[in-house]
Amino acid sequence: MTLAEIAKYLGLHQMTVYRLLKARRLPGFKLGRQWRTKKDVLDQWLLAQMRRPPTTQPHTPSTEAPHEAPA
């Protein structure tokens, strides 16, 4: 599958797929100057992602000032 085919298959923008491939967060390889992957490899990766337990997002402190107790 080409980058455009991967993007269409996953329902993502091509630039998003490019960044994920480049960061090695999606399975793929470069063939010359083009990114490629096999559909069955991508399907196996997707299944593995679905089986992973959800990750917890780190808590980001609020930018609001803390509420003060009345005097």
Biopython code that builds the backbone (N, CA, C, O; Angstrom):
import numpy as np
from Bio.PDB.StructureBuilder import StructureBuilder

atoms = [
    (1, "MET", "N", (0.840, -1.174, 0.000)),
    (1, "MET", "CA", (0.000, 0.000, 0.000)),
    (1, "MET", "C", (0.892, 1.247, 0.000)),
    (1, "MET", "O", (1.938, 1.279, 0.648)),
    (2, "THR", "N", (0.462, 2.253, -0.727)),
    (2, "THR", "CA", (1.177, 3.517, -0.744)),
    (2, "THR", "C", (0.703, 4.379, 0.419)),
    (2, "THR", "O", (-0.265, 4.040, 1.100)),
    (3, "LEU", "N", (1.383, 5.481, 0.638)),
    (3, "LEU", "CA", (1.002, 6.393, 1.703)),
    (3, "LEU", "C", (-0.443, 6.856, 1.511)),
    (3, "LEU", "O", (-1.204, 6.904, 2.477)),
    (4, "ALA", "N", (-0.826, 7.192, 0.294)),
    (4, "ALA", "CA", (-2.192, 7.643, 0.022)),
    (4, "ALA", "C", (-3.201, 6.531, 0.321)),
    (4, "ALA", "O", (-4.269, 6.804, 0.869)),
    (5, "GLU", "N", (-2.880, 5.297, -0.026)),
    (5, "GLU", "CA", (-3.776, 4.174, 0.245)),
    (5, "GLU", "C", (-3.901, 3.907, 1.746)),
    (5, "GLU", "O", (-4.983, 3.590, 2.240)),
    (6, "ILE", "N", (-2.783, 4.038, 2.463)),
    (6, "ILE", "CA", (-2.802, 3.851, 3.918)),
    (6, "ILE", "C", (-3.698, 4.919, 4.545)),
    (6, "ILE", "O", (-4.528, 4.614, 5.401)),
    (7, "ALA", "N", (-3.529, 6.167, 4.117)),
    (7, "ALA", "CA", (-4.326, 7.270, 4.654)),
    (7, "ALA", "C", (-5.814, 7.031, 4.413)),
    (7, "ALA", "O", (-6.627, 7.228, 5.315)),
    (8, "LYS", "N", (-6.165, 6.617, 3.225)),
    (8, "LYS", "CA", (-7.567, 6.353, 2.906)),
    (8, "LYS", "C", (-8.094, 5.191, 3.739)),
    (8, "LYS", "O", (-9.211, 5.260, 4.252)),
    (9, "TYR", "N", (-7.315, 4.135, 3.881)),
    (9, "TYR", "CA", (-7.717, 2.949, 4.633)),
    (9, "TYR", "C", (-7.948, 3.272, 6.107)),
    (9, "TYR", "O", (-8.891, 2.769, 6.719)),
    (10, "LEU", "N", (-7.078, 4.116, 6.674)),
    (10, "LEU", "CA", (-7.182, 4.464, 8.092)),
    (10, "LEU", "C", (-8.094, 5.670, 8.340)),
    (10, "LEU", "O", (-8.450, 5.956, 9.483)),
    (11, "GLY", "N", (-8.465, 6.364, 7.283)),
    (11, "GLY", "CA", (-9.297, 7.552, 7.431)),
    (11, "GLY", "C", (-8.543, 8.716, 8.040)),
    (11, "GLY", "O", (-9.096, 9.505, 8.806)),
    (12, "LEU", "N", (-7.260, 8.810, 7.683)),
    (12, "LEU", "CA", (-6.405, 9.875, 8.199)),
    (12, "LEU", "C", (-5.889, 10.724, 7.045)),
    (12, "LEU", "O", (-5.907, 10.302, 5.889)),
    (13, "HIS", "N", (-5.433, 11.913, 7.371)),
    (13, "HIS", "CA", (-4.812, 12.780, 6.373)),
    (13, "HIS", "C", (-3.449, 12.189, 5.998)),
    (13, "HIS", "O", (-2.792, 11.561, 6.829)),
    (14, "GLN", "N", (-3.037, 12.388, 4.770)),
    (14, "GLN", "CA", (-1.764, 11.833, 4.310)),
    (14, "GLN", "C", (-0.584, 12.351, 5.125)),
    (14, "GLN", "O", (0.357, 11.601, 5.385)),
    (15, "MET", "N", (-0.616, 13.616, 5.531)),
    (15, "MET", "CA", (0.495, 14.168, 6.309)),
    (15, "MET", "C", (0.569, 13.490, 7.680)),
    (15, "MET", "O", (1.659, 13.270, 8.207)),
    (16, "THR", "N", (-0.577, 13.165, 8.246)),
    (16, "THR", "CA", (-0.599, 12.464, 9.536)),
    (16, "THR", "C", (0.038, 11.091, 9.389)),
    (16, "THR", "O", (0.846, 10.685, 10.224)),
    (17, "VAL", "N", (-0.324, 10.377, 8.331)),
    (17, "VAL", "CA", (0.252, 9.056, 8.079)),
    (17, "VAL", "C", (1.752, 9.170, 7.848)),
    (17, "VAL", "O", (2.520, 8.352, 8.354)),
    (18, "TYR", "N", (2.174, 10.170, 7.092)),
    (18, "TYR", "CA", (3.601, 10.386, 6.844)),
    (18, "TYR", "C", (4.348, 10.568, 8.160)),
    (18, "TYR", "O", (5.396, 9.959, 8.375)),
    (19, "ARG", "N", (3.807, 11.407, 9.036)),
    (19, "ARG", "CA", (4.468, 11.657, 10.324)),
    (19, "ARG", "C", (4.522, 10.390, 11.179)),
    (19, "ARG", "O", (5.534, 10.119, 11.826)),
    (20, "LEU", "N", (3.436, 9.617, 11.183)),
    (20, "LEU", "CA", (3.412, 8.379, 11.968)),
    (20, "LEU", "C", (4.404, 7.350, 11.418)),
    (20, "LEU", "O", (5.076, 6.664, 12.188)),
    (21, "LEU", "N", (4.494, 7.244, 10.110)),
    (21, "LEU", "CA", (5.458, 6.325, 9.500)),
    (21, "LEU", "C", (6.883, 6.765, 9.817)),
    (21, "LEU", "O", (7.724, 5.949, 10.195)),
    (22, "LYS", "N", (7.145, 8.057, 9.659)),
    (22, "LYS", "CA", (8.484, 8.586, 9.902)),
    (22, "LYS", "C", (8.910, 8.394, 11.357)),
    (22, "LYS", "O", (10.081, 8.142, 11.640)),
    (23, "ALA", "N", (7.951, 8.515, 12.277)),
    (23, "ALA", "CA", (8.236, 8.343, 13.704)),
    (23, "ALA", "C", (8.207, 6.874, 14.122)),
    (23, "ALA", "O", (8.381, 6.561, 15.299)),
    (24, "ARG", "N", (7.991, 5.983, 13.172)),
    (24, "ARG", "CA", (7.925, 4.533, 13.423)),
    (24, "ARG", "C", (6.757, 4.155, 14.335)),
    (24, "ARG", "O", (6.831, 3.167, 15.066)),
    (25, "ARG", "N", (5.682, 4.940, 14.291)),
    (25, "ARG", "CA", (4.494, 4.625, 15.080)),
    (25, "ARG", "C", (3.503, 3.820, 14.244)),
    (25, "ARG", "O", (2.538, 3.284, 14.790)),
    (26, "LEU", "N", (3.719, 3.724, 12.943)),
    (26, "LEU", "CA", (2.975, 2.859, 12.033)),
    (26, "LEU", "C", (3.990, 1.960, 11.337)),
    (26, "LEU", "O", (5.110, 2.389, 11.060)),
    (27, "PRO", "N", (3.605, 0.707, 11.051)),
    (27, "PRO", "CA", (4.549, -0.170, 10.356)),
    (27, "PRO", "C", (4.667, 0.229, 8.889)),
    (27, "PRO", "O", (3.667, 0.429, 8.200)),
    (28, "GLY", "N", (5.879, 0.337, 8.441)),
    (28, "GLY", "CA", (6.099, 0.671, 7.048)),
    (28, "GLY", "C", (7.583, 0.754, 6.739)),
    (28, "GLY", "O", (8.427, 0.637, 7.627)),
    (29, "PHE", "N", (7.882, 0.957, 5.478)),
    (29, "PHE", "CA", (9.272, 1.051, 5.043)),
    (29, "PHE", "C", (9.331, 1.959, 3.826)),
    (29, "PHE", "O", (8.331, 2.173, 3.141)),
    (30, "LYS", "N", (10.507, 2.480, 3.574)),
    (30, "LYS", "CA", (10.697, 3.319, 2.398)),
    (30, "LYS", "C", (11.218, 2.457, 1.251)),
    (30, "LYS", "O", (12.167, 1.686, 1.397)),
    (31, "LEU", "N", (10.576, 2.615, 0.134)),
    (31, "LEU", "CA", (11.005, 1.965, -1.094)),
    (31, "LEU", "C", (11.389, 3.096, -2.035)),
    (31, "LEU", "O", (10.537, 3.716, -2.670)),
    (32, "GLY", "N", (12.684, 3.348, -2.111)),
    (32, "GLY", "CA", (13.142, 4.537, -2.830)),
    (32, "GLY", "C", (12.761, 5.752, -2.017)),
    (32, "GLY", "O", (13.212, 5.904, -0.881)),
    (33, "ARG", "N", (11.935, 6.626, -2.582)),
    (33, "ARG", "CA", (11.509, 7.834, -1.871)),
    (33, "ARG", "C", (10.078, 7.724, -1.364)),
    (33, "ARG", "O", (9.537, 8.691, -0.827)),
    (34, "GLN", "N", (9.459, 6.561, -1.527)),
    (34, "GLN", "CA", (8.053, 6.404, -1.148)),
    (34, "GLN", "C", (7.899, 5.459, 0.044)),
    (34, "GLN", "O", (8.609, 4.460, 0.158)),
    (35, "TRP", "N", (6.952, 5.799, 0.933)),
    (35, "TRP", "CA", (6.614, 4.933, 2.048)),
    (35, "TRP", "C", (5.644, 3.866, 1.575)),
    (35, "TRP", "O", (4.724, 4.143, 0.805)),
    (36, "ARG", "N", (5.860, 2.640, 2.044)),
    (36, "ARG", "CA", (4.999, 1.511, 1.687)),
    (36, "ARG", "C", (4.756, 0.639, 2.907)),
    (36, "ARG", "O", (5.539, 0.650, 3.856)),
    (37, "THR", "N", (3.670, -0.114, 2.874)),
    (37, "THR", "CA", (3.412, -1.164, 3.844)),
    (37, "THR", "C", (2.499, -2.182, 3.186)),
    (37, "THR", "O", (1.877, -1.908, 2.160)),
    (38, "LYS", "N", (2.429, -3.347, 3.781)),
    (38, "LYS", "CA", (1.525, -4.376, 3.285)),
    (38, "LYS", "C", (0.247, -4.323, 4.113)),
    (38, "LYS", "O", (0.298, -4.094, 5.322)),
    (39, "LYS", "N", (-0.888, -4.531, 3.473)),
    (39, "LYS", "CA", (-2.174, -4.438, 4.151)),
    (39, "LYS", "C", (-2.262, -5.421, 5.306)),
    (39, "LYS", "O", (-2.768, -5.069, 6.372)),
    (40, "ASP", "N", (-1.781, -6.645, 5.120)),
    (40, "ASP", "CA", (-1.877, -7.635, 6.205)),
    (40, "ASP", "C", (-1.009, -7.229, 7.401)),
    (40, "ASP", "O", (-1.380, -7.500, 8.543)),
    (41, "VAL", "N", (0.121, -6.594, 7.163)),
    (41, "VAL", "CA", (0.975, -6.113, 8.260)),
    (41, "VAL", "C", (0.252, -4.990, 9.008)),
    (41, "VAL", "O", (0.267, -4.947, 10.238)),
    (42, "LEU", "N", (-0.374, -4.091, 8.266)),
    (42, "LEU", "CA", (-1.122, -2.999, 8.874)),
    (42, "LEU", "C", (-2.317, -3.532, 9.670)),
    (42, "LEU", "O", (-2.602, -3.040, 10.762)),
    (43, "ASP", "N", (-3.011, -4.529, 9.130)),
    (43, "ASP", "CA", (-4.138, -5.130, 9.844)),
    (43, "ASP", "C", (-3.684, -5.789, 11.145)),
    (43, "ASP", "O", (-4.355, -5.656, 12.169)),
    (44, "GLN", "N", (-2.559, -6.493, 11.117)),
    (44, "GLN", "CA", (-2.027, -7.115, 12.336)),
    (44, "GLN", "C", (-1.664, -6.054, 13.359)),
    (44, "GLN", "O", (-1.915, -6.236, 14.551)),
    (45, "TRP", "N", (-1.079, -4.953, 12.916)),
    (45, "TRP", "CA", (-0.717, -3.859, 13.808)),
    (45, "TRP", "C", (-1.968, -3.253, 14.437)),
    (45, "TRP", "O", (-1.996, -2.972, 15.635)),
    (46, "LEU", "N", (-3.004, -3.054, 13.618)),
    (46, "LEU", "CA", (-4.254, -2.496, 14.134)),
    (46, "LEU", "C", (-4.863, -3.401, 15.200)),
    (46, "LEU", "O", (-5.317, -2.918, 16.237)),
    (47, "LEU", "N", (-4.878, -4.703, 14.953)),
    (47, "LEU", "CA", (-5.411, -5.649, 15.946)),
    (47, "LEU", "C", (-4.614, -5.598, 17.236)),
    (47, "LEU", "O", (-5.187, -5.641, 18.325)),
    (48, "ALA", "N", (-3.309, -5.509, 17.123)),
    (48, "ALA", "CA", (-2.461, -5.432, 18.312)),
    (48, "ALA", "C", (-2.753, -4.149, 19.092)),
    (48, "ALA", "O", (-2.756, -4.158, 20.323)),
    (49, "GLN", "N", (-2.998, -3.042, 18.376)),
    (49, "GLN", "CA", (-3.314, -1.777, 19.043)),
    (49, "GLN", "C", (-4.650, -1.867, 19.774)),
    (49, "GLN", "O", (-4.813, -1.297, 20.853)),
    (50, "MET", "N", (-5.592, -2.574, 19.190)),
    (50, "MET", "CA", (-6.910, -2.721, 19.811)),
    (50, "MET", "C", (-6.846, -3.576, 21.068)),
    (50, "MET", "O", (-7.660, -3.401, 21.975)),
    (51, "ARG", "N", (-5.901, -4.488, 21.134)),
    (51, "ARG", "CA", (-5.767, -5.384, 22.291)),
    (51, "ARG", "C", (-5.012, -4.739, 23.443)),
    (51, "ARG", "O", (-5.112, -5.199, 24.580)),
    (52, "ARG", "N", (-4.262, -3.685, 23.168)),
    (52, "ARG", "CA", (-3.478, -3.016, 24.208)),
    (52, "ARG", "C", (-4.405, -2.332, 25.193)),
    (52, "ARG", "O", (-5.438, -1.790, 24.801)),
    (53, "PRO", "N", (-4.046, -2.352, 26.472)),
    (53, "PRO", "CA", (-4.864, -1.606, 27.432)),
    (53, "PRO", "C", (-4.730, -0.112, 27.150)),
    (53, "PRO", "O", (-3.682, 0.349, 26.697)),
    (54, "PRO", "N", (-5.798, 0.639, 27.420)),
    (54, "PRO", "CA", (-5.704, 2.079, 27.158)),
    (54, "PRO", "C", (-4.645, 2.733, 28.030)),
    (54, "PRO", "O", (-4.459, 2.361, 29.189)),
    (55, "THR", "N", (-3.962, 3.700, 27.466)),
    (55, "THR", "CA", (-2.945, 4.411, 28.229)),
    (55, "THR", "C", (-3.602, 5.593, 28.913)),
    (55, "THR", "O", (-4.535, 6.195, 28.382)),
    (56, "THR", "N", (-3.113, 5.914, 30.079)),
    (56, "THR", "CA", (-3.649, 7.065, 30.787)),
    (56, "THR", "C", (-2.873, 8.303, 30.373)),
    (56, "THR", "O", (-1.650, 8.276, 30.237)),
    (57, "GLN", "N", (-3.591, 9.358, 30.180)),
    (57, "GLN", "CA", (-2.972, 10.617, 29.804)),
    (57, "GLN", "C", (-2.430, 11.290, 31.050)),
    (57, "GLN", "O", (-3.106, 11.302, 32.079)),
    (58, "PRO", "N", (-1.238, 11.848, 30.990)),
    (58, "PRO", "CA", (-0.706, 12.544, 32.158)),
    (58, "PRO", "C", (-1.575, 13.748, 32.489)),
    (58, "PRO", "O", (-2.058, 14.442, 31.595)),
    (59, "HIS", "N", (-1.768, 13.988, 33.775)),
    (59, "HIS", "CA", (-2.588, 15.104, 34.210)),
    (59, "HIS", "C", (-1.843, 16.407, 33.976)),
    (59, "HIS", "O", (-0.694, 16.567, 34.388)),
    (60, "THR", "N", (-2.511, 17.326, 33.316)),
    (60, "THR", "CA", (-1.910, 18.637, 33.115)),
    (60, "THR", "C", (-2.586, 19.607, 34.064)),
    (60, "THR", "O", (-3.813, 19.697, 34.086)),
    (61, "PRO", "N", (-1.813, 20.325, 34.838)),
    (61, "PRO", "CA", (-2.419, 21.243, 35.791)),
    (61, "PRO", "C", (-3.221, 22.320, 35.090)),
    (61, "PRO", "O", (-2.878, 22.751, 33.989)),
    (62, "SER", "N", (-4.276, 22.743, 35.727)),
    (62, "SER", "CA", (-5.132, 23.779, 35.179)),
    (62, "SER", "C", (-4.405, 25.112, 35.191)),
    (62, "SER", "O", (-3.571, 25.379, 36.056)),
    (63, "THR", "N", (-4.739, 25.939, 34.215)),
    (63, "THR", "CA", (-4.124, 27.259, 34.164)),
    (63, "THR", "C", (-4.903, 28.267, 34.986)),
    (63, "THR", "O", (-4.460, 29.403, 35.159)),
    (64, "GLU", "N", (-6.065, 27.861, 35.497)),
    (64, "GLU", "CA", (-6.873, 28.760, 36.322)),
    (64, "GLU", "C", (-6.242, 28.912, 37.691)),
    (64, "GLU", "O", (-5.571, 28.008, 38.190)),
    (65, "ALA", "N", (-6.470, 30.070, 38.289)),
    (65, "ALA", "CA", (-5.972, 30.303, 39.647)),
    (65, "ALA", "C", (-6.774, 29.443, 40.610)),
    (65, "ALA", "O", (-7.976, 29.261, 40.419)),
    (66, "PRO", "N", (-6.126, 28.910, 41.646)),
    (66, "PRO", "CA", (-6.858, 28.084, 42.602)),
    (66, "PRO", "C", (-7.890, 28.929, 43.330)),
    (66, "PRO", "O", (-7.699, 30.119, 43.581)),
    (67, "HIS", "N", (-8.998, 28.262, 43.659)),
    (67, "HIS", "CA", (-10.056, 28.943, 44.389)),
    (67, "HIS", "C", (-9.620, 29.124, 45.840)),
    (67, "HIS", "O", (-9.112, 28.200, 46.476)),
    (68, "GLU", "N", (-9.829, 30.320, 46.338)),
    (68, "GLU", "CA", (-9.467, 30.581, 47.727)),
    (68, "GLU", "C", (-10.691, 30.422, 48.598)),
    (68, "GLU", "O", (-11.805, 30.743, 48.182)),
    (69, "ALA", "N", (-10.490, 29.929, 49.802)),
    (69, "ALA", "CA", (-11.581, 29.785, 50.760)),
    (69, "ALA", "C", (-11.970, 31.165, 51.276)),
    (69, "ALA", "O", (-11.108, 32.017, 51.493)),
    (70, "PRO", "N", (-13.276, 31.386, 51.474)),
    (70, "PRO", "CA", (-13.691, 32.691, 51.998)),
    (70, "PRO", "C", (-13.093, 32.941, 53.369)),
    (70, "PRO", "O", (-12.905, 32.007, 54.149)),
    (71, "ALA", "N", (-12.791, 34.209, 53.669)),
    (71, "ALA", "CA", (-12.163, 34.563, 54.955)),
    (71, "ALA", "C", (-13.168, 34.623, 56.077)),
    (71, "ALA", "O", (-12.803, 34.906, 57.218)),
]
sb = StructureBuilder()
sb.init_structure("model")
sb.init_model(0)
sb.init_chain("A")
sb.init_seg("    ")
for serial, (resi, resn, name, xyz) in enumerate(atoms, 1):
    if name == "N":
        sb.init_residue(resn, " ", resi, " ")
    sb.init_atom(name, np.array(xyz, "f"), 0.0, 1.0, " ", f" {name:<3s}", serial, name[0])
structure = sb.get_structure()
